[in-house]
Amino acid sequence: MKKFINRVDDYLAESLAGFAAAHADLVTLNVDPVYIMRKSLKPGKVAVISGGGSGHEPLHGGFVGYGMLDAACPGQVFTSPTPDQMMAAAQAADTGAGVLFIVKNYSGDLMNFEMASELCEMPNATVLVNDDVAVENSSFTTGRRGVAGTAIVEKLVGSFAESGADLEACRAFGERVAGRIASMGVAFSSCTVPAAGRPTFTLGADEIEIGVGIHGEPGRRRAKFETANAIADELLTAIVQDLKPAADAPLLVLVNGLGGTPLSELYLLYNAARTWIDGRGLNVARSQVGALTTSLEMAGASITLCTLDDEMTRHWDSPVHTAGLRWGM
């Protein structure tokens, strides 16, 4: 295993210390229990909080800041944060309007966020993200997995909360957004969890995993290596069959890198996706290309489509100032 690392047991603590020092203008780091907090909270605003296992950066800590999250709870690599982290973050972030948790559909995340929700004294609500169309169930989930679409939910709901919406309105908006998102990914290689010290799975030199999960969970099938156009066709066919967008529906297209794919290849994949979408008379209104929801150093990418309406488009375009996303300010 070759990684920038001192001791495996210190991997997360040292990474978070570096993140907090690099972005001290945006965030503060609480170490016991661990959570990342927006440096300047807005009184009377619904606090938007997410979290999950580390290894998916910039999700979630990289999205703490103006227009997105107020706090994020990082667990160990690919391991859910604990209820005490979530409760402490909620108590610190709540400024009187309650707390909205955004949770990816993984068994550990669901269990621990539900426990924290029940124990929190302030009003709170939860939005569940389950955008992966690759498989219905996996070793980590009952139902569909939450993957790169989570970044879209956090951006739109974060902006909605920033505008002054109350807790119930934020929950309802978040559920509407989550219901309009579908994603699917492909892996060219595995990743190595530091504590394991070896790749999570093995692919042959000419093999890819279609529909891979962000923790390396198996997808729909193991396949021979294909062209970018063929991969885009398979991913988008599954996504559009699930999402069923109207021909005139404005689409947000996200091409997301899984950690080990050069940006030039992500743009090439976006070109393939855009050509596919245009060829079917669908309407690309917004696009985002980059690594927003990664899987350590896994080579591969995912494609996400979100059907926008005017309100959602306005909140996508609104200013955001975080370590991982920044525009309009």
C-alpha positions in Angstrom: 0.0 0.0 0.0 1.5 3.3 -1.1 -0.3 6.3 0.4 0.6 9.6 2.1 0.2 8.2 5.6 2.1 8.2 8.9 0.1 5.7 11.0 -3.1 4.0 9.9 -4.8 4.9 13.2 -4.1 8.6 12.7 -5.2 8.7 9.0 -8.6 10.4 9.6 -7.4 12.8 12.4 -4.5 14.1 10.4 -6.5 14.5 7.3 -9.2 16.4 9.1 -6.6 18.6 10.8 -5.1 19.4 7.4 -8.5 20.2 5.9 -9.5 22.5 8.8 -6.1 24.3 8.6 -6.4 24.8 4.8 -9.9 26.2 5.0 -9.8 28.0 8.4 -11.7 30.9 6.8 -14.7 28.6 6.2 -14.8 25.9 8.8 -13.9 24.9 12.3 -13.1 21.3 13.5 -14.4 19.8 16.7 -12.3 16.8 17.7 -14.3 15.1 20.5 -16.7 14.1 19.1 -15.5 14.8 15.6 -17.5 17.1 13.3 -16.8 20.0 10.9 -18.7 23.2 11.5 -19.5 26.2 9.3 -17.4 29.0 10.8 -20.2 31.6 10.7 -23.7 30.4 11.5 -26.7 32.3 10.4 -29.1 32.9 13.4 -32.7 31.7 12.8 -31.7 29.5 9.8 -32.5 25.8 9.6 -29.2 24.0 10.2 -28.5 21.5 7.4 -26.3 18.6 8.5 -25.0 15.5 6.7 -22.2 13.0 7.1 -21.0 9.5 6.4 -17.8 7.5 6.1 -14.7 9.3 5.1 -13.0 8.5 1.8 -15.7 10.3 -0.4 -14.2 13.8 -0.2 -15.2 16.5 -0.9 -18.5 14.9 0.3 -19.4 15.9 3.0 -17.0 18.1 4.8 -15.9 19.9 1.7 -19.5 21.2 1.3 -19.7 22.9 4.7 -20.1 26.6 4.2 -22.4 29.3 2.8 -25.2 27.9 0.7 -24.7 24.3 1.6 -24.1 22.5 4.9 -23.8 23.9 8.4 -22.0 20.9 9.7 -20.7 17.5 8.6 -20.0 14.3 10.6 -17.1 12.2 9.2 -16.8 8.6 10.2 -13.8 6.4 9.7 -13.1 5.4 6.1 -16.3 3.9 4.6 -17.8 3.7 8.1 -20.8 5.6 9.5 -20.3 8.4 12.0 -21.7 7.7 15.4 -24.9 9.1 16.9 -23.0 11.2 19.5 -21.2 13.0 16.6 -24.5 13.8 15.0 -26.1 15.0 18.2 -23.1 17.2 19.1 -23.1 18.7 15.6 -26.8 19.3 15.8 -26.6 21.0 19.1 -23.7 23.2 17.9 -25.3 24.1 14.6 -28.9 24.8 15.7 -29.6 28.5 16.0 -33.3 28.1 16.8 -35.0 26.9 13.6 -34.2 23.2 13.9 -32.0 20.7 12.1 -32.4 18.9 8.8 -30.3 15.8 8.4 -29.4 14.7 4.8 -28.6 10.9 4.9 -27.4 8.6 2.2 -29.2 5.2 2.1 -26.7 2.9 3.8 -27.7 0.7 6.8 -25.1 2.2 9.2 -25.9 5.8 8.3 -29.6 5.2 8.6 -29.4 3.5 12.0 -27.1 6.1 13.5 -28.9 9.2 12.1 -32.2 7.8 13.2 -30.9 7.3 16.7 -29.5 10.8 16.8 -32.8 12.2 15.5 -34.7 10.5 18.3 -32.3 11.7 21.0 -32.0 15.3 19.7 -34.1 17.7 21.8 -34.5 20.4 19.0 -37.0 20.0 16.2 -35.4 17.9 13.4 -36.2 16.1 10.2 -34.5 13.8 7.7 -34.1 13.7 3.9 -33.0 10.3 2.5 -30.9 10.1 -0.7 -31.2 6.9 -2.7 -30.2 7.9 -6.3 -28.2 4.9 -7.5 -30.2 3.0 -10.1 -27.6 0.2 -10.6 -29.0 -2.3 -8.0 -32.0 -2.3 -5.7 -30.2 -3.9 -2.7 -26.5 -4.5 -1.8 -24.5 -5.7 1.2 -24.7 -2.1 2.6 -28.3 -1.2 1.9 -31.9 -2.2 1.8 -33.2 -0.4 -1.3 -31.1 1.9 -3.5 -27.8 3.3 -2.5 -27.1 7.0 -2.0 -24.3 8.2 -4.2 -23.2 11.3 -6.1 -26.7 12.8 -6.3 -26.2 13.6 -2.6 -24.0 16.6 -3.6 -26.9 18.0 -5.6 -29.4 17.5 -2.7 -26.9 19.3 -0.3 -26.5 22.2 -2.7 -30.2 22.7 -3.4 -31.4 22.2 0.1 -28.6 24.3 1.5 -29.5 27.2 -0.7 -33.2 26.7 0.2 -32.4 26.9 3.9 -30.2 29.9 3.3 -33.2 31.7 1.8 -35.1 31.5 5.1 -37.4 28.5 4.6 -38.6 26.7 7.7 -37.8 23.1 8.7 -40.9 21.5 7.2 -40.5 23.4 3.9 -36.8 22.3 3.8 -37.8 18.7 4.4 -40.4 18.7 1.7 -38.1 20.5 -0.8 -35.3 18.0 0.0 -37.6 15.0 -0.6 -38.8 16.6 -3.9 -35.2 17.1 -5.0 -34.1 13.6 -4.0 -37.0 12.1 -6.0 -35.8 13.8 -9.2 -32.3 12.4 -9.2 -30.8 9.2 -10.6 -27.2 8.1 -10.9 -25.0 5.1 -12.0 -21.3 4.6 -12.0 -18.5 2.5 -13.4 -15.2 1.4 -12.0 -11.9 0.7 -13.8 -10.0 -0.2 -10.6 -10.6 -0.8 -6.9 -9.4 1.4 -4.0 -7.5 0.5 -0.9 -8.9 1.3 2.5 -5.9 2.2 4.7 -7.0 -0.1 7.5 -7.3 -3.0 5.1 -4.0 -2.4 3.3 -5.2 -4.2 0.1 -7.6 -3.5 -2.7 -11.3 -3.9 -1.9 -11.8 -6.0 -5.1 -9.9 -7.1 -8.1 -10.5 -6.3 -11.8 -8.7 -7.9 -14.7 -6.7 -5.8 -17.0 -9.5 -5.7 -19.5 -12.4 -5.7 -17.0 -14.7 -3.0 -15.6 -17.5 -3.0 -13.0 -20.7 -1.5 -14.3 -22.9 0.0 -11.6 -20.2 -0.1 -8.9 -21.1 1.5 -5.5 -19.0 4.2 -3.8 -17.6 1.7 -1.3 -16.6 -0.8 -4.0 -19.9 -2.7 -3.8 -20.6 -4.9 -6.8 -22.7 -3.4 -9.6 -24.9 -4.9 -12.3 -22.2 -6.8 -14.0 -18.5 -7.4 -14.6 -17.8 -6.5 -18.2 -15.0 -6.2 -20.7 -13.5 -2.7 -21.2 -15.6 -0.6 -23.5 -15.3 2.8 -25.2 -16.5 6.0 -23.4 -19.5 6.2 -25.8 -20.5 2.6 -25.0 -20.2 3.2 -21.2 -22.2 6.5 -21.4 -24.9 4.7 -23.4 -25.2 1.9 -20.7 -25.2 4.3 -17.8 -27.6 6.8 -19.3 -30.0 4.2 -20.7 -30.5 2.9 -17.1 -30.7 6.4 -15.6 -33.3 7.7 -18.2 -35.4 4.5 -17.9 -35.6 5.1 -14.2 -36.0 8.9 -14.2 -38.3 9.1 -17.3 -37.7 12.9 -17.9 -40.1 14.7 -20.2 -38.4 15.8 -23.4 -38.6 19.5 -22.4 -37.6 18.9 -18.8 -34.4 20.9 -17.9 -31.7 18.5 -16.8 -28.7 19.0 -14.6 -26.0 16.6 -15.7 -23.2 15.7 -13.2 -20.2 13.7 -14.4 -18.5 12.7 -11.1 -15.0 11.3 -10.8 -14.5 8.5 -8.3 -11.0 9.7 -7.2 -8.5 8.3 -9.7 -9.7 9.6 -13.0 -8.1 12.6 -14.7 -10.3 15.6 -15.3 -9.6 15.4 -19.1 -11.3 11.9 -19.1 -14.2 13.2 -17.1 -14.7 16.0 -19.7 -14.5 13.3 -22.5 -17.2 11.3 -20.7 -19.3 14.4 -20.4 -18.9 15.0 -24.1 -20.1 11.4 -24.7 -23.0 11.9 -22.3 -24.0 15.2 -23.8 -24.0 13.8 -27.3 -26.2 10.9 -26.1 -28.6 13.2 -24.3 -28.8 15.7 -27.2 -29.4 12.8 -29.7 -32.5 11.8 -27.8 -34.0 15.3 -27.8 -33.5 15.9 -24.0 -32.7 19.3 -22.6 -29.4 19.9 -20.8 -29.9 23.1 -18.7 -27.0 22.9 -16.3 -23.8 20.8 -16.0 -21.1 20.0 -13.5 -18.0 18.0 -14.1 -15.5 17.0 -11.4 -14.8 14.8 -8.4 -17.6 15.6 -5.9 -18.3 12.1 -4.4 -15.2 10.0 -4.6 -14.1 6.5 -3.4 -10.6 7.1 -2.3 -8.4 6.5 -5.4 -10.8 4.4 -7.4 -10.5 4.9 -11.1 -13.9 5.4 -12.7 -16.8 7.8 -12.8 -20.6 8.2 -12.4 -23.2 10.1 -14.3 -26.1 11.8 -12.5 -29.2 13.4 -14.0 -31.6 15.7 -12.0 -34.8 17.0 -13.5 -34.9 20.7 -12.5 -37.8 23.1 -12.2 -37.6 26.9 -11.9 -37.2 26.8 -8.2 -34.5 24.1 -8.2 -32.6 25.9 -11.0 -32.6 29.1 -9.0 -31.2 27.3 -6.0 -28.5 25.5 -8.1 -27.4 28.9 -9.5 -27.4 30.7 -6.1 -24.1 31.6 -4.5 -22.1 28.9 -2.7 -18.8 29.2 -0.8 -17.4 25.9 0.4 -14.1 24.1 0.0 -15.5 21.8 -2.6 -18.0 24.1 -4.5 -17.7 27.9 -5.0 -19.4 30.3 -7.3 -21.4 33.5 -7.3 -19.5 35.2 -4.5 
